[in-house]
Amino acid sequence: MVLADQWGNKIHASCKPSLMYRVQRVLLIDKWGVVQNVSMTAAGGQYRTTQHKYRMTIADDAVLSARRGVNSGWPGPAQTR
């Protein structure tokens, strides 16, 4: 999957198939979300799907937060672990 920040910078992100349901449930397409406690590794070769020099791996201990009302600031997260 490819995630982007508020400036449009894209980064390649991956997770185990067993975590995909949780990631898809919290990080919706075209919606804001926060991903914490991830692993970052250098992107190169076949893993260079974006121009970003790193790729993100979402593991079991990652904290995923859906964000609502981005225009009104950063409201409290709906976290899942």
N, C-alpha and C positions, 0 to 999 in steps of 0.2 A: 504494500500500500504506500501511497505518497501523502504525507501530511504537509501543511503549509502554515506559516505564521501570519500575523497581521500585515506584514510587509510583502507577502507573496513569496517568501523564500521557501522552497520545497525541500523536503528531506525524505529519503527512503526509510520506511519503517517496516518492521516485520515482527511477527509473534508466532508462537506455536499454534497449530490448528485447534488445540483444546482451549485456547484463550480467545479465539476469533469471535465467538458469540459475545463475550463480555466486551470486547473492544467495539464491535459493531453496535451493541446496545447503547453504549455511552458516547462514543465518538461518531456522531451522525454526519452525513455528507452535507457540506455547506453550512455547518453549525460550528460554534466555538466549543473547544474543550481543552482541558489541561491534562498532560501526561507527566507524572512524576516518578522518580526512581527507575530510570531506564538505563540501559547500557549503550554507550556510544563507541563505535569502532570506525577506523579509517575506511573510507569507501574507495574501492579501486577495482579495476578489471571488470568482471561480469556483474559486480555489485554496484557499479556506478550508474544507477538509473536516473539520478538527478545531478545537477551541477554542484551540489553540496559536498564538501570534502569528508563528511561523516555520514554514517547510517545509524539508525536507532533500532534497538531490539527491546521490545516490550516483554518483560518476564512476569512470572507469577506474582512477584511482590510489587509490581507497578501499581500506582494509585491513579485511577482515571476519574476525571471530573467533567461532567457536562456543565456548560455555562449557558445561562439564559440572560437575555437583556443586555447584550454587550454594549449597546449604545448608552445605557445608563450606568456604566462603570462595571466593576467586577463583583457581582453578587455572590453570596455563599454557594459553594459547590454542592452538587449531589454526588457524593463520593461512593465508589465501590472498591472493594478489595478482593 
